[in-house]
């Protein structure tokens, strides 16, 4: 399966391949645009601030790459998801919340 691009607005979550990707905020720190993102999947760990160009790898799920951050209200993160090699996909992208 190839990479899947998607966006998530602040205070919402989106189901991506069987896991919930949630964005809690966006900001600029030390000149870098960043997004506060959490992944609801076993082994994902705690939510983290990730700058543009950074990735979060979740064992058993895949890698979430931050492509861009939009600071315009309400703010959103633009992501690319790559499933872990050899893992069967659990479904597409779906917005959850408002």
Residue pairs with C-beta under 8 A, 6 or more apart in sequence:
1 83
1 89
2 82
3 65
3 80
3 81
3 82
4 16
4 17
4 80
4 81
4 82
4 92
4 93
5 67
5 78
5 79
5 80
5 81
6 14
6 16
6 78
6 79
6 81
6 93
7 70
7 76
7 77
7 78
7 79
8 14
8 21
8 22
8 23
8 37
8 76
8 77
8 79
9 23
9 74
9 75
9 76
10 23
10 24
10 25
10 26
10 74
10 75
10 76
11 23
11 24
11 74
11 97
12 22
12 23
12 95
12 96
12 97
12 98
13 20
13 21
13 22
13 23
13 40
13 96
13 97
14 20
14 21
14 22
14 93
14 94
14 95
14 96
15 21
15 91
15 93
15 94
15 96
16 64
16 81
16 93
17 61
17 62
17 81
17 83
17 89
17 90
17 91
17 92
18 41
18 61
18 89
18 90
18 91
19 39
19 40
19 41
19 44
19 58
19 61
20 39
20 40
20 41
20 96
21 37
21 38
21 39
21 40
21 64
21 79
21 81
22 37
22 38
22 39
22 40
22 47
23 35
23 36
23 37
23 75
23 76
23 77
24 36
24 37
24 38
24 47
25 35
25 36
25 75
26 33
26 34
26 35
26 36
26 69
26 70
26 71
26 75
26 76
26 77
27 33
27 34
27 71
28 34
28 71
29 49
29 51
32 51
32 52
33 51
33 52
33 68
33 69
33 71
34 49
34 50
34 51
34 52
34 66
34 69
35 49
35 50
35 66
35 69
35 77
36 47
36 48
36 49
37 47
37 48
37 50
37 56
37 64
37 66
37 77
37 79
38 44
38 46
38 47
38 48
39 56
39 58
39 61
39 64
41 58
41 60
41 61
42 60
43 58
43 59
43 60
43 61
44 56
44 58
44 61
45 58
48 56
50 56
50 66
51 66
52 66
52 67
52 68
52 69
53 65
53 66
54 65
54 66
55 63
55 64
55 65
55 66
56 63
56 64
57 63
57 64
58 64
59 84
60 84
60 87
61 83
61 84
61 87
62 81
62 82
62 83
62 84
62 87
63 81
63 82
63 84
64 79
64 80
64 81
65 79
65 80
65 81
65 82
66 77
66 78
66 79
67 78
67 79
67 80
68 77
68 78
69 75
69 76
69 77
69 78
70 76
70 77
70 78
83 89
